[in-house]
Amino acid sequence: ISDPAYALITAAIENELPIIPLPGPTAFIPALVASGLPTHEFVFAGFLPIKKGRQTELKRLKVEPRTIVLYESPHRLLKTLEDFLEAFGDRHAVVARELTKKFEEIRRGPIKGEFVIVLAGNDGKE
C-alpha cells in the first residue's frame, strides 16, 4: 500500500517471483487498531497533497463517514493537524510514530520519523 510496495510487487509478479505477504509490514493497520476509533470500515488516504489539491482533498475527507487513515512526515505533522482542526472541527484523532519499524517508540521530544494519523469519520453531527 505504501511506496514503493506497489512498484516492487508489480515487478516481482512480472518476473514470476513469489510474493509472500507477512502480517505487520505496514504501520497503518496497527495504528488503526490501537486508535480506539471504528475499524469495521475505514479509508486509507495515503499522504495528503502538499500544495495543489490539498484543500480539495480536505473537503472530500470532511464528509467521509468512515475512519480516515493517513500518513504524514514529521516536518508537516503540526501543519496537517492544524489543517484538520480548521477543516473538520474538533474530532478525535490519534497520531502514531515509527510503528512496525526497528526504532518503534513513544517519546516526548523532537518530532522525527514517519507518522500515521487516524481520524474519526464524519458522524453527521457537524
N, C-alpha and C positions, 0 to 999 in steps of 0.2 A: 504494500500500500504506500509506503514512503519511498522516496528516491533512495537509491537507484534500483530498488527491487523490481519494478516493472520491466525496465530495460534488461536487467540481468536475467530475469526469469524468461523473458521472451527469447533472448539469445540462447539460453540453455535449451529451451524447447526446440528452437530452430536447429540446434546442433545435436538433438536427440540425447541430451544429458538428463539424468534423472533429477526430479525435483522432489525433495523430501522436506515438507514443512514441519517445523518444530514449534511447540507452544511457547509463547513469550518472546518472539523475535521483534515485536512492535510494542512501543510504550503506551499506545492509546488504550488498549484493552485493560491492562492493569489499572490505569488511571481512571477509566470509566467505572470499573468495578469498585474501586476504593472510594470513588467520589460520593457515594450515597445518593446520587441522582438516578432517575429511572434508567434501567438498562434494557428493558424489553424492546424499545425502539430508539434508535439514535441515528444521527447523520455525522459522517466524518467529512469535515470541510477542508482538511489539509492546512496549508498556510494561506492566510488572507493575502490579497494583493497588497503590495507596499503603498502604491500611489494610485495609479489608474485602475479604476474598477473597485476600489476599496469601499467607497460609500454605497455603491450598488450592491455589493455582496453583503454589507451590514444590513441594508434594507431588506434583502432577501432572507437573511437569517433571523431578522427581528420577528417575523411571523412564523418561523419554523416551530412546530409544536413538539418535535422530538428533541431529546437531549442532543446538544451540539458538542462535538469534539474537534479541537483544532490543535495545530502545532504553532509554536511561536519561538523566535530566537530571543536570547537574553537581552539584547540591546533594544528590542521593540516591545518587550513584555509590558512594561508600565504604560506605554502609549496605547497599546492594544486594550489593556484593561480599562483605561480611561475612555477609549472609543466605545467599548461595550457599555459602560455605565451611561454614557451620553446617548447612545443609540437605543439601548434596550431597557434602560432604567435599572432599578435595584433588583437583581436576580441572584440566586445562589450561584456561586462559581467556585471551582476548585482548581488549583494550579499544582501540577506535579512536575518533578525535575529529575532528569537523568535515569528514568525508570528503565529497567532491563539492561542497564549498562554496568560496566565494571565498577564505576565510581558512584553508583546509586546512593543517594543520601538525602537527609533532611537537615538543613543547616541554616542558621541565620547569618547574614553577611552579604558579601557581594554576589550579584546575580551572574551566574555562569552556566553554560550548558544549554541544551535544547529543552523547551518546556512543552507540556501538554496542558491544554486548557479544556476543562469540561464545564459546560454552561447549560443551565436549565433551559428547556424549550419554552415557547410562548404558551402560557396556560390560559390565555384568553381574558385574563383579568386586567391587562394593561391597556 
